[in-house]
Amino acid sequence: MPGETRLERRLDRAVDRAVTPRGAAIVIATATIAITLASAALMTVIDREHYPSLGSGLWWAVQTTTTVGYGDVVPTTAAGRFLAALVMLFGIGFLTVITAAITSTFVSRTAQRADGIGAEAPTAEQVRGLDKRLELIEAALAGSSRGERTPPDADATTAEQIRQLDQRLERIEAAVTRPS
């Protein structure tokens, strides 16, 4: 779409990949791990005094991303605090938005299945064919009610056929008249 940012397009592709619960879990886990690792590396670079190793930066990033925040290690520089604020916002907001978008997709898909929207609608040609067949059946029934010659077991067979046709017509009518 025109006007979409690169981040929006990437998010759309990520959500599109999350078509199953397993796919959704992979997308969410990947985003969480990427944010955590990137923020750990950045914190190690930005605040080298308090986070001298990648391990200490990673410990801080895991605490912050998961919003546990033990407080045993906190950034003291302005750049470190700014990064911490960004990681907290991403941990709370960004991952929540991804989770909500994926959940919304599942809810929408479930609702569509429940409404039968995913079912293939009958084509005009199929409806015309059914109409033609019904006309032939009606003509045959009209002929038998006028006393025209019918085989001996035709009445019982015809009654069962009419019942089955009536059921089929009700299903077809329900499918055709279902609101979009």
Secondary structure, 3 states (H helix, E strand, C coil): CCCCCHHHHHHHHHHHHCCCHHHHHHHHHHHHHHHHHHHHHHHHHHCCCCCCCHHHHHHHHHHHHCCCCCCCCCCCCHHHHHHHHHHHHHHHHHHHHHHHHHHHHHHHHHHHHHHCCCCCCCCHHHHHHHHHHHHHHHHHHHHHHCCCCCCCCHHHHHHHHHHHHHHHHHHHHHHHHCCC
